[in-house]
Amino acid sequence: MKNILILNGPNLNLLGMREPGVYGTDSYDQICELIAQHAEAQGLNVDFYQSNSEGGIIDRLHQCVGSVDGVILNAGAYTHTSYSLRDAISAIGLPVIEVHMSNIHAREEFRHKSVISAVCRGQIAGFGVSSYLLGVDALLALE
C-alpha cells in the first residue's frame, strides 16, 4: 500500500472548536499533520479531503478508484444516515476503515448504529486522534 486518503465528513473542519470535551482541542490542521507524520514514517503517501456535503464525500470516494490503495473515513453524522455513502464505499472496491474520534457506542442512541460499517473493513472508535493512527496501521496490516 502506498497511497491513502483520509476522508472526513461534516463538521470535522471545526475540530478544536467543536465540543472540545468530546473531540479535544487540536485543530483539524494539527490533526492532519499528526496523521501525515505517522503515515509518512511508514512510507505512505497521504492525502486529505474534508467536506460538509454528502455528495462531495461520495464524489471523492469515486475519484479514489485507480489512484488510492485505501481510505480512512470519518463520515461524521453521515455514518448513521447515508445509504448513498454506504453504496459508494461498496462500489469502489477499496479497503475502507471507518474511524471515529469519540466512542459512538457510548454517546446518544442514534449514534450507536453505523449504516456504513458493514461495507468497511473495520471500525475504530473512541481513541481521539489515535483512531486515525490506528486506521493507518489497520490499512497497512491488510497488505
C-alpha positions in Angstrom: 0.0 0.0 0.0 1.4 3.3 -1.0 -1.4 5.9 -1.4 -4.1 6.5 1.2 -6.8 9.0 1.6 -8.0 10.4 4.9 -11.6 11.4 4.2 -13.5 13.5 6.7 -17.2 14.4 6.8 -19.4 17.2 8.1 -18.2 19.5 10.9 -14.8 17.9 11.2 -13.3 21.1 9.9 -14.3 22.6 13.2 -12.2 20.3 15.3 -10.5 22.2 18.1 -13.5 24.5 18.5 -16.4 21.9 18.3 -17.1 20.1 21.6 -13.6 20.0 22.9 -14.7 17.8 25.8 -15.6 15.1 23.2 -13.1 15.8 20.4 -10.2 17.5 22.1 -8.6 20.9 21.4 -6.3 20.0 18.4 -7.4 21.8 15.3 -8.3 20.0 12.1 -5.0 21.1 10.6 -3.0 19.9 13.6 -4.7 16.5 13.4 -4.0 16.2 9.7 -0.3 17.0 10.4 -0.1 14.2 13.1 -1.7 11.7 10.7 0.6 12.7 7.9 3.7 12.3 10.0 2.5 8.9 11.1 1.7 7.7 7.6 4.8 9.1 6.0 7.0 7.5 8.7 5.7 4.2 7.4 6.4 5.1 3.7 2.9 6.0 2.8 1.7 8.9 0.6 -1.3 10.5 2.3 -3.9 12.9 1.0 -6.7 14.6 3.0 -10.2 15.7 2.0 -13.0 17.1 4.1 -16.5 18.0 3.0 -19.6 19.0 4.8 -21.5 17.8 1.7 -22.6 14.1 1.3 -22.2 14.4 -2.5 -18.7 15.8 -2.1 -17.7 12.8 0.0 -19.2 10.4 -2.5 -17.6 12.1 -5.4 -14.2 12.0 -3.7 -14.6 8.3 -3.0 -15.3 7.7 -6.7 -12.1 9.5 -7.6 -10.1 7.1 -5.4 -10.5 4.2 -7.9 -7.1 3.7 -9.6 -5.3 6.3 -7.6 -5.7 5.3 -3.9 -4.9 2.0 -2.2 -7.1 2.5 0.8 -9.3 5.0 2.6 -9.7 6.0 6.2 -13.1 7.5 6.6 -14.6 9.6 9.4 -18.1 10.1 7.9 -19.3 12.1 10.9 -23.1 12.1 11.2 -23.4 10.5 7.7 -22.2 7.3 9.4 -25.7 6.9 10.8 -27.8 8.1 7.9 -26.3 7.8 4.5 -27.2 4.8 2.4 -25.7 6.6 -0.6 -22.4 6.7 1.1 -22.7 3.1 2.0 -23.3 2.2 -1.6 -20.3 4.3 -2.8 -18.0 2.5 -0.3 -19.2 -0.8 -1.6 -18.9 0.2 -5.2 -15.3 1.4 -5.2 -13.9 -2.0 -4.2 -11.2 -0.5 -2.0 -10.4 -1.2 1.7 -12.1 1.5 3.8 -11.5 1.8 7.5 -14.3 3.6 9.4 -12.9 5.8 12.2 -14.4 8.0 14.9 -12.6 10.1 17.5 -15.4 9.5 20.0 -16.8 6.2 21.1 -20.1 6.4 19.1 -21.4 3.5 21.2 -21.2 5.4 24.4 -23.0 8.5 23.1 -26.6 9.3 22.1 -28.5 6.2 21.0 -28.9 7.5 17.4 -25.1 7.3 17.1 -24.9 3.6 18.0 -25.9 2.4 14.5 -23.5 2.7 11.6 -25.0 2.1 8.2 -21.5 2.1 6.6 -19.7 -0.4 8.9 -21.0 -3.5 7.0 -19.1 -2.4 3.9 -16.0 -1.2 5.6 -13.1 -3.5 6.5 -13.4 -2.4 10.2 -14.3 0.3 12.6 -12.1 2.1 15.1 -13.8 4.4 17.6 -13.1 6.2 20.8 -9.4 6.9 20.8 -9.4 10.5 19.7 -6.8 11.4 17.1 -5.2 7.9 17.7 -8.3 6.4 16.0 -6.8 7.8 12.7 -3.3 6.5 13.5 -4.8 3.1 14.3 -6.7 3.3 11.0 -3.4 3.8 9.1 -1.9 0.8 10.9 -5.0 -1.2 10.1 -4.7 -0.4 6.4 -1.0 -1.5 6.4 -2.0 -4.7 8.1 -4.3 -5.6 5.2 -1.4 -5.9 2.8 
